[in-house]
Amino acid sequence: MNNDRHQGSSEITQLIIEAAARARAEIGGVSRKPASSKAAKWPIECQIGPGLEGAIACESKVGYVNGTEGLLSYRGYDIFELCAYSTYEEVSYLLLHGNLPTADELREYEQKLVQYRHMNKTLRLLMSFPVEEMNAMAALRMGTIFMRQEFTYIDKEVAKPDLNDAISADEDSIGMETKPSGEKRAIYEFKKKKKKPKKIDAELDDASGLEACYHLIAGVPTLTAAIARIRQGLMPYEPLNDLSHAGNLFYMMNGRRPTPIEERVLDVALILHADHGMNASTFASMVVASTLSDIYFSVGSGIAALNGPLHGGANERVLHTLREIGSPEQVPEWVRTSLKAKKKIPGFGHRVYKTYDPRARILGPLAKYRCLGCAADIQNLIGTAEELEKEVVSSLAEEKKIFPNVDFYSGVVYTRLGIDPAMFTPLFAVSRVAGWTARVLEYMRHNRIFRPRALYTGKFNQKYKPLDER
């Protein structure tokens, strides 16, 4: 083990290594995937379902998901290996830059994250709103817009875009009746490089590059912790410069320094949620960025998409279900009743995975880890979760390929860390902001505005009737 931060949590490293071994044994060894994949030859033929299901919209080197084998990797690094040996700081750097940092690069990156966690103006603006009455995700999205005000110049009057740069209200569109030809680039593009307007603070940026990504990766945890505190009627804590990314998040949410175990568990949870293919929130972020909007607005759209119950919030529903069941002894009857009524069981099944979600393989042992503080009610929660997993897998795994997903145990993990269920989805955003920004940066290098088409199924040749004839 080469990471000094892990010295107090070597048992967790061993848990992850054992989880990886079980996963590989169940899929018959290490996957025989090629070292790298070939670039696409556009246009690509693929089967597309409603909601663009199955559509291939771009190329990416950021992350890879294989749902059949239960594999997840970031930039070619297996998720088990990253969780066992790396840190969220290293992983977010990897996603953004394409390579793991050297010691000097990591030191410089960590120093920037420490600096950018301090957002006095942003928090002052946030606290002028009734955050305690708001949906936590709504407050978080608003907070990212306030960050845009603090760290960029793009909303200032002197930075107003030149109208001569505008092309049309719907740039890069093609006629509905025209067959797509698959050009790699838009016919019309903004080719002028942005110049910082005069009389602008040199520290402010244009919200389109790496510094904006750093600001968001550092700032979203500060916002999330502040929202958690304000919702309890308490003042936010100032970030501590000597704590890690995960350690500082824990401190700002709970008001005390984490133990090495608590810090490591939260760090692993952040790594696990950092990226996951072209999911809805990632796609939303990329669509907004493709219009040549900025990264703050793009991340705001990702937060908005994550707020939807079909994307975020499942771990909170799992917790509610476990408490509704009541105890391990009541699980069998509850499962039989639910399956008979054809009810979906929260935390099981996944749009992509047809085997165990690799993230659940890691979160399961962490949720049950004996050294992570455990009150009697939490022990009952864990026992109920274990029994529910056994019942559902025995009933549905073989025939319907339904297994635990990332949400099944993540809520239990967060509960053991003292985090309120209302903050589970914002914690998802704290982690995923690395994936959102990495994929936005990657896509913008060869940007083409997203412009899918709809299949018109309405009427033709309708005749207008005057109002008095209808």
C-alpha positions as CSV (number, residue, x, y, z in Angstrom):
1,M,0.0,0.0,0.0
2,N,1.6,3.3,-1.1
3,N,-0.9,5.9,0.3
4,D,0.0,7.4,3.7
5,R,-3.6,8.4,4.2
6,H,-4.6,4.7,4.4
7,Q,-2.3,3.7,7.3
8,G,-5.1,3.9,9.8
9,S,-7.5,1.9,7.7
10,S,-5.7,-1.1,6.4
11,E,-8.6,-3.4,7.2
12,I,-10.8,-1.5,4.8
13,T,-8.2,-2.0,2.1
14,Q,-8.3,-5.7,2.8
15,L,-12.1,-5.7,2.6
16,I,-12.0,-4.1,-0.8
17,I,-9.3,-6.6,-2.1
18,E,-11.4,-9.5,-0.9
19,A,-14.5,-8.0,-2.6
20,A,-12.5,-7.8,-5.8
21,A,-11.4,-11.4,-5.6
22,R,-15.0,-12.6,-5.1
23,A,-16.1,-10.5,-8.1
24,R,-13.4,-11.9,-10.4
25,A,-14.1,-15.5,-9.2
26,E,-17.8,-15.1,-10.1
27,I,-17.2,-13.8,-13.6
28,G,-14.5,-16.5,-14.2
29,G,-11.3,-14.4,-13.8
30,V,-10.1,-11.1,-15.1
31,S,-12.0,-9.7,-18.1
32,R,-10.4,-10.2,-21.4
33,K,-10.9,-6.7,-22.7
34,P,-8.4,-5.2,-25.1
35,A,-5.9,-2.7,-23.7
36,S,-7.6,0.1,-25.6
37,S,-10.6,0.5,-27.9
38,K,-10.5,1.9,-31.5
39,A,-11.9,5.3,-32.4
40,A,-15.4,5.3,-34.0
41,K,-16.0,5.6,-37.7
42,W,-19.0,8.0,-37.9
43,P,-21.8,7.6,-38.7
44,I,-22.4,4.7,-36.3
45,E,-25.3,2.3,-36.8
46,C,-27.0,1.2,-33.5
47,Q,-30.4,0.3,-32.2
48,I,-32.1,3.1,-30.4
49,G,-35.0,2.9,-28.0
50,P,-37.2,5.6,-26.5
51,G,-35.3,8.1,-24.4
52,L,-32.3,7.6,-26.7
53,E,-31.7,4.2,-25.0
54,G,-28.8,2.5,-26.8
55,A,-27.8,5.6,-28.8
56,I,-24.1,6.4,-29.2
57,A,-23.7,10.1,-29.0
58,C,-19.9,10.6,-28.6
59,E,-16.6,8.9,-27.9
60,S,-15.1,9.0,-24.4
61,K,-12.0,7.9,-22.6
62,V,-13.2,8.9,-19.2
63,G,-15.0,5.8,-17.9
64,Y,-16.1,2.3,-19.0
65,V,-19.0,0.2,-17.7
66,N,-19.6,-3.5,-18.6
67,G,-23.0,-4.4,-17.2
68,T,-22.8,-8.1,-18.2
69,E,-19.5,-8.8,-16.3
70,G,-20.1,-6.2,-13.6
71,L,-17.0,-4.1,-14.5
72,L,-16.4,-0.4,-13.8
73,S,-13.2,1.5,-14.6
74,Y,-12.1,5.1,-14.7
75,R,-9.5,5.9,-17.5
76,G,-8.7,2.1,-17.6
77,Y,-8.2,1.7,-13.9
78,D,-10.4,-0.9,-12.2
79,I,-12.7,0.5,-9.6
80,F,-11.6,-2.1,-7.0
81,E,-8.0,-1.1,-7.4
82,L,-8.8,2.6,-7.1
83,C,-10.9,2.1,-4.0
84,A,-8.2,-0.1,-2.4
85,Y,-5.2,2.1,-3.0
86,S,-6.2,5.6,-4.3
87,T,-8.0,8.7,-2.9
88,Y,-10.8,10.9,-4.2
89,E,-8.2,13.6,-4.9
90,E,-6.2,11.3,-7.1
91,V,-9.3,9.9,-8.8
92,S,-10.8,13.3,-9.6
93,Y,-7.4,14.4,-11.0
94,L,-7.3,11.2,-13.0
95,L,-10.8,11.8,-14.5
96,L,-10.0,15.4,-15.4
97,H,-6.4,14.9,-16.7
98,G,-6.4,11.3,-18.0
99,N,-3.5,10.2,-15.9
100,L,-2.8,9.6,-12.2
101,P,-0.9,12.6,-10.8
102,T,2.8,12.6,-9.8
103,A,3.6,13.6,-6.2
104,D,4.2,17.2,-7.3
105,E,1.0,17.3,-9.4
106,L,-1.1,15.9,-6.6
107,R,0.4,18.3,-4.1
108,E,-0.4,21.3,-6.3
109,Y,-3.9,20.0,-7.0
110,E,-4.7,19.4,-3.4
111,Q,-3.5,22.9,-2.5
112,K,-5.9,24.3,-5.0
113,L,-8.8,22.3,-3.6
114,V,-7.9,23.6,-0.1
115,Q,-7.9,27.1,-1.4
116,Y,-11.1,26.8,-3.4
117,R,-13.1,25.3,-0.5
118,H,-13.3,28.8,1.1
119,M,-16.3,30.5,-0.5
120,N,-17.4,33.3,1.9
121,K,-19.3,35.3,-0.7
122,T,-21.1,32.3,-2.0
123,L,-22.1,31.1,1.5
124,R,-23.3,34.6,2.4
125,L,-25.5,34.7,-0.7
126,L,-26.8,31.2,0.0
127,M,-27.7,32.1,3.6
128,S,-29.7,35.0,2.5
129,F,-32.3,32.5,1.1
130,P,-34.6,30.2,3.3
131,V,-32.4,27.2,2.7
132,E,-34.0,25.4,5.7
133,E,-37.3,25.4,3.8
134,M,-35.8,24.2,0.5
135,N,-35.2,20.9,-1.1
136,A,-31.5,20.3,-0.4
137,M,-30.8,19.7,-4.2
138,A,-32.5,23.0,-5.1
139,A,-30.3,24.8,-2.6
140,L,-27.2,23.1,-4.0
141,R,-28.1,24.0,-7.6
142,M,-28.6,27.6,-6.5
143,G,-25.3,27.5,-4.6
144,T,-23.4,26.6,-7.8
145,I,-24.8,29.7,-9.5
146,F,-23.6,31.8,-6.6
147,M,-20.2,30.2,-7.1
148,R,-20.3,31.3,-10.7
149,Q,-20.8,34.9,-9.4
150,E,-17.9,34.6,-7.0
151,F,-15.3,32.9,-9.2
152,T,-16.0,34.1,-12.8
153,Y,-16.4,37.3,-14.6
154,I,-18.9,36.0,-17.2
155,D,-22.0,37.6,-15.6
156,K,-20.5,41.1,-15.4
157,E,-21.7,43.7,-17.9
158,V,-18.3,44.3,-19.4
159,A,-18.2,40.6,-20.2
160,K,-21.4,40.6,-22.3
161,P,-20.9,38.5,-25.4
162,D,-20.4,40.2,-28.8
163,L,-23.7,39.9,-30.8
164,N,-21.6,39.3,-33.9
165,D,-20.5,36.0,-32.5
166,A,-24.1,34.6,-32.5
167,I,-25.1,32.3,-35.3
168,S,-28.7,31.4,-34.9
169,A,-31.3,30.4,-32.3
170,D,-30.8,26.7,-33.1
171,E,-27.3,26.3,-34.4
172,D,-26.2,23.1,-36.2
173,S,-29.7,21.8,-36.9
174,I,-30.6,19.6,-39.8
175,G,-34.0,19.1,-41.4
176,M,-36.3,16.5,-40.0
177,E,-36.5,14.8,-43.4
178,T,-32.7,14.8,-44.0
179,K,-30.8,11.6,-43.4
180,P,-27.9,12.3,-40.9
181,S,-24.6,12.2,-42.7
182,G,-22.4,11.9,-39.5
183,E,-20.0,14.8,-39.9
184,K,-17.5,14.9,-37.1
185,R,-17.8,18.6,-36.6
186,A,-20.6,21.2,-36.8
187,I,-20.7,23.2,-40.0
188,Y,-20.9,26.4,-38.0
189,E,-18.7,26.9,-34.9
190,F,-17.5,29.7,-32.7
191,K,-13.9,30.0,-33.7
192,K,-12.8,33.1,-31.8
193,K,-10.9,32.4,-28.6
194,K,-12.5,34.3,-25.7
195,K,-10.5,37.2,-24.4
196,K,-10.8,38.5,-20.9
197,P,-12.4,41.9,-20.9
198,K,-10.5,44.9,-19.6
199,K,-11.1,46.0,-16.0
200,I,-11.7,42.4,-14.8
201,D,-10.0,41.0,-11.7
202,A,-7.1,38.8,-12.9
203,E,-8.2,36.0,-10.5
204,L,-11.6,35.6,-12.1
205,D,-11.9,33.1,-15.0
206,D,-14.3,32.4,-17.9
207,A,-15.9,29.2,-16.4
208,S,-14.8,27.1,-19.3
209,G,-11.6,25.3,-18.3
210,L,-9.8,23.3,-15.6
211,E,-9.8,26.0,-12.9
212,A,-13.6,26.1,-13.1
213,C,-13.6,22.3,-12.6
214,Y,-11.3,22.6,-9.6
215,H,-13.6,25.3,-8.1
216,L,-16.6,23.1,-8.5
217,I,-15.0,19.9,-7.2
218,A,-13.8,21.8,-4.1
219,G,-16.8,24.0,-3.7
220,V,-19.8,21.6,-4.0
221,P,-18.7,19.8,-0.8
222,T,-18.6,23.1,1.0
223,L,-22.1,24.0,-0.2
224,T,-23.4,20.5,0.7
225,A,-22.1,20.7,4.2
226,A,-23.4,24.3,4.6
227,I,-26.8,23.2,3.4
228,A,-26.9,20.3,5.9
229,R,-26.0,22.6,8.8
230,I,-28.4,25.4,7.8
231,R,-31.3,22.9,7.5
232,Q,-30.6,22.0,11.2
233,G,-30.7,25.7,12.2
234,L,-26.9,25.8,12.6
235,M,-24.2,27.9,11.2
236,P,-21.8,26.4,8.6
237,Y,-18.3,25.4,9.6
238,E,-15.3,26.9,8.0
239,P,-13.2,24.3,6.0
240,L,-10.0,23.1,7.8
241,N,-7.0,23.3,5.6
242,D,-5.2,20.2,7.1
243,L,-8.0,17.7,6.3
244,S,-8.4,15.6,3.1
245,H,-11.3,16.1,0.7
246,A,-13.4,13.4,2.4
247,G,-12.2,14.3,5.9
248,N,-13.1,17.9,5.5
249,L,-16.6,17.1,4.1
250,F,-17.2,14.9,7.2
251,Y,-16.0,17.6,9.5
252,M,-18.1,20.4,7.9
253,M,-21.2,18.1,8.1
254,N,-20.7,16.7,11.6
255,G,-18.8,19.3,13.5
256,R,-16.0,17.0,14.5
257,R,-12.9,15.6,12.9
258,P,-13.4,12.1,11.5
259,T,-11.6,9.0,12.7
260,P,-9.3,7.4,10.1
261,I,-12.0,4.8,9.5
262,E,-14.8,7.3,9.0
263,E,-12.6,9.4,6.7
264,R,-11.6,6.3,4.6
265,V,-15.1,5.0,4.3
266,L,-16.4,8.4,3.0
267,D,-13.5,8.6,0.7
268,V,-14.3,5.2,-0.9
269,A,-17.9,6.2,-1.2
270,L,-16.9,9.3,-3.1
271,I,-14.6,7.3,-5.4
272,L,-17.4,4.9,-6.2
273,H,-19.8,7.6,-7.3
274,A,-17.4,9.8,-9.3
275,D,-18.4,8.6,-12.8
276,H,-20.7,6.1,-14.4
277,G,-21.0,6.4,-18.1
278,M,-23.6,8.5,-20.0
279,N,-26.2,8.5,-17.3
280,A,-29.0,11.2,-17.2
281,S,-27.2,13.8,-15.2
282,T,-23.9,13.4,-17.1
283,F,-25.8,13.7,-20.4
284,A,-27.7,16.8,-19.1
285,S,-24.4,18.4,-18.2
286,M,-23.0,17.7,-21.6
287,V,-26.0,18.9,-23.5
288,V,-25.9,22.3,-21.8
289,A,-22.1,22.5,-22.4
290,S,-22.5,21.7,-26.0
291,T,-24.4,25.0,-26.6
292,L,-21.2,26.8,-25.5
293,S,-22.8,27.6,-22.1
294,D,-20.3,27.3,-19.2
295,I,-19.3,24.6,-16.7
296,Y,-21.2,26.1,-13.8
297,F,-24.5,26.0,-15.7
298,S,-23.6,22.5,-17.0
299,V,-23.1,21.2,-13.5
300,G,-26.2,23.0,-12.4
301,S,-28.2,21.0,-15.0
302,G,-26.5,17.8,-13.8
303,I,-27.7,18.6,-10.2
304,A,-31.2,19.3,-11.6
305,A,-31.3,15.9,-13.4
306,L,-29.9,14.1,-10.3
307,N,-32.8,15.5,-8.3
308,G,-35.3,13.4,-10.2
309,P,-36.4,10.3,-8.3
310,L,-35.6,8.1,-11.3
311,H,-31.9,9.0,-11.0
312,G,-31.1,10.2,-7.4
313,G,-32.6,9.4,-4.1
314,A,-32.9,5.6,-4.3
315,N,-30.6,5.1,-1.3
316,E,-32.9,7.2,0.8
317,R,-35.8,5.0,-0.3
318,V,-33.9,1.9,0.6
319,L,-33.4,3.2,4.1
320,H,-37.1,3.9,4.4
321,T,-37.9,0.4,3.1
322,L,-35.5,-1.2,5.7
323,R,-37.2,0.7,8.5
324,E,-40.6,-0.2,7.1
325,I,-39.7,-3.9,7.2
326,G,-38.7,-3.5,10.8
327,S,-36.4,-6.5,11.5
328,P,-34.6,-9.4,9.8
329,E,-37.3,-11.8,10.9
330,Q,-39.9,-9.9,9.0
331,V,-38.0,-9.9,5.7
332,P,-39.2,-13.2,4.1
333,E,-42.9,-12.3,4.5
334,W,-42.3,-8.8,3.3
335,V,-40.5,-10.0,0.2
336,R,-43.2,-12.6,-0.7
337,T,-45.9,-9.9,-0.3
338,S,-44.0,-7.4,-2.4
339,L,-43.2,-9.8,-5.2
340,K,-46.8,-11.1,-5.3
341,A,-47.9,-7.4,-5.7
342,K,-45.2,-6.9,-8.4
343,K,-43.7,-4.1,-6.4
344,K,-40.2,-2.9,-7.2
345,I,-37.8,-3.3,-4.3
346,P,-35.6,-0.2,-3.9
347,G,-31.8,-0.9,-4.2
348,F,-32.1,-3.9,-6.6
349,G,-31.8,-4.1,-10.3
350,H,-30.0,-1.7,-12.6
351,R,-30.5,-0.4,-16.2
352,V,-26.9,-1.4,-17.0
353,Y,-25.8,-4.2,-14.7
354,K,-27.1,-7.7,-15.2
355,T,-25.0,-9.0,-12.3
356,Y,-23.8,-7.5,-9.0
357,D,-23.1,-3.8,-9.3
358,P,-19.3,-3.7,-8.5
359,R,-20.0,-0.6,-6.3
360,A,-22.4,-2.6,-4.2
361,R,-19.8,-5.3,-3.7
362,I,-17.6,-2.7,-2.0
363,L,-20.3,-0.8,-0.1
364,G,-21.8,-4.0,1.3
365,P,-18.7,-4.9,3.4
366,L,-18.3,-1.2,4.4
367,A,-21.9,-1.0,5.6
368,K,-21.3,-4.1,7.8
369,Y,-17.8,-3.1,9.0
370,R,-17.6,-3.7,12.7
371,C,-15.3,-0.8,13.5
372,L,-17.5,1.9,12.1
373,G,-19.6,2.9,15.2
374,C,-22.8,0.9,15.5
375,A,-25.8,1.8,17.7
376,A,-28.5,-0.9,18.3
377,D,-30.9,0.5,15.7
378,I,-28.2,0.6,13.1
379,Q,-27.3,-3.0,13.8
380,N,-30.9,-3.9,13.2
381,L,-30.8,-1.9,9.9
382,I,-27.8,-3.9,8.8
383,G,-29.3,-7.2,9.7
384,T,-32.4,-6.4,7.8
385,A,-30.4,-5.3,4.8
386,E,-28.4,-8.6,4.8
387,E,-31.5,-10.7,5.0
388,L,-33.3,-8.7,2.3
389,E,-30.3,-9.2,0.0
390,K,-30.4,-12.9,0.5
391,E,-34.1,-13.2,-0.1
392,V,-34.2,-11.0,-3.2
393,V,-31.1,-12.6,-4.8
394,S,-32.4,-16.1,-4.2
395,S,-35.8,-15.2,-5.7
396,L,-34.8,-13.0,-8.7
397,A,-31.1,-13.2,-9.5
398,E,-31.0,-16.4,-11.6
399,E,-34.1,-15.7,-13.7
400,K,-34.3,-11.9,-13.9
401,K,-30.7,-11.0,-13.3
402,I,-31.7,-8.6,-10.4
403,F,-28.9,-8.0,-7.9
404,P,-28.1,-5.2,-5.4
405,N,-27.1,-1.9,-6.9
406,V,-25.0,1.0,-5.6
407,D,-27.9,2.4,-3.7
408,F,-28.7,-0.6,-1.6
409,Y,-25.9,-0.2,0.9
410,S,-24.8,3.4,0.3
411,G,-27.6,4.8,2.5
412,V,-26.6,2.4,5.4
413,V,-23.0,3.6,5.0
414,Y,-24.0,7.3,5.1
415,T,-26.3,6.7,8.1
416,R,-23.4,5.1,10.0
417,L,-21.4,8.2,9.2
418,G,-24.1,10.4,10.9
419,I,-25.4,11.9,7.6
420,D,-29.1,12.8,7.4
421,P,-31.0,11.0,4.6
422,A,-32.0,14.3,3.0
423,M,-28.4,14.8,2.2
424,F,-27.7,11.5,0.5
425,T,-28.4,12.8,-3.0
426,P,-26.4,16.0,-2.5
427,L,-23.5,13.7,-1.5
428,F,-23.9,11.9,-4.8
429,A,-23.4,15.3,-6.5
430,V,-20.3,16.0,-4.4
431,S,-18.7,12.9,-5.9
432,R,-20.2,13.0,-9.4
433,V,-19.1,16.6,-10.1
434,A,-15.7,15.1,-11.0
435,G,-17.3,12.9,-13.7
436,W,-19.6,15.7,-15.0
437,T,-16.7,18.1,-15.4
438,A,-14.3,15.5,-16.9
439,R,-16.8,14.5,-19.6
440,V,-17.8,18.1,-20.4
441,L,-14.1,19.1,-20.8
442,E,-13.5,16.0,-23.0
443,Y,-16.6,16.6,-25.2
444,M,-15.8,20.3,-25.7
445,R,-12.5,19.5,-27.4
446,H,-14.5,18.4,-30.4
447,N,-17.8,20.0,-29.6
448,R,-20.9,19.4,-31.6
449,I,-24.2,20.7,-30.3
450,F,-26.6,17.8,-29.3
451,R,-29.5,17.8,-31.6
452,P,-31.5,14.5,-31.7
453,R,-34.8,14.4,-33.6
454,A,-38.3,13.3,-32.6
455,L,-40.4,11.0,-34.8
456,Y,-43.5,13.0,-35.7
457,T,-46.7,10.9,-35.2
458,G,-49.3,13.7,-35.4
459,K,-51.8,14.7,-38.0
460,F,-51.3,16.5,-41.3
461,N,-53.5,18.8,-43.4
462,Q,-55.6,20.1,-40.6
463,K,-57.8,23.0,-41.6
464,Y,-58.1,26.1,-39.4
465,K,-61.7,26.8,-38.1
466,P,-62.7,30.2,-36.9
467,L,-63.3,30.5,-33.2
468,D,-67.1,30.7,-33.6
469,E,-67.2,27.4,-35.6
470,R,-65.4,25.3,-33.0
